[in-house]
Amino acid sequence: MITRKMSIEEVVRNYPETIATFERHGLGCLGCQAALFENIEQGAEIHGIDVEALVKDLNKEVEKHR
């Protein structure tokens, strides 16, 4: 299960199918240096993204690919 405290890099590394979900929510800077250190909550806050909706959609995406 993906949580808001997980690093963006960790999620993308373990669940590459989530890249499109991050991009749909407006978090398209997955290749930037900040993505290596920021958690989902921090990235969402900086970009004005609803973290609850993002985490929910990320988990839906992972569940689809199981």
URKAGI-V356381 format. One record per residue. RES is the residue in one letter. PHI is phi in whole degrees, -180 to 180 (NA if undefined). BURIAL is # if it has 24 or more other C-alpha atoms within 12 Angstrom, else .. Layout:
res->[RES:RES]
phi->[PHI:PHI]
burial->[BURIAL:BURIAL]
//
This chain:
res->[M:I:T:R:K:M:S:I:E:E:V:V:R:N:Y:P:E:T:I:A:T:F:E:R:H:G:L:G:C:L:G:C:Q:A:A:L:F:E:N:I:E:Q:G:A:E:I:H:G:I:D:V:E:A:L:V:K:D:L:N:K:E:V:E:K:H:R]
phi->[NA:-85:-122:-65:-90:-73:-71:-60:-60:-61:-65:-64:-65:-83:-136:-60:-67:-85:-56:-63:-67:-57:-65:-59:-85:95:-111:-95:-97:-66:-91:-78:-62:-62:-63:-73:-116:-77:-90:-59:-61:-64:-62:-64:-62:-61:-98:68:-104:-70:-64:-63:-65:-62:-62:-60:-68:-62:-67:-62:-64:-63:-63:-62:-98:-86]
burial->[.:#:.:#:.:#:#:#:#:.:#:#:.:.:#:.:.:#:#:.:#:#:.:.:#:.:#:.:#:#:.:.:.:.:#:.:.:#:#:#:#:.:#:#:.:.:.:.:.:.:#:.:.:#:#:.:#:#:#:.:#:.:.:.:.:.]
//
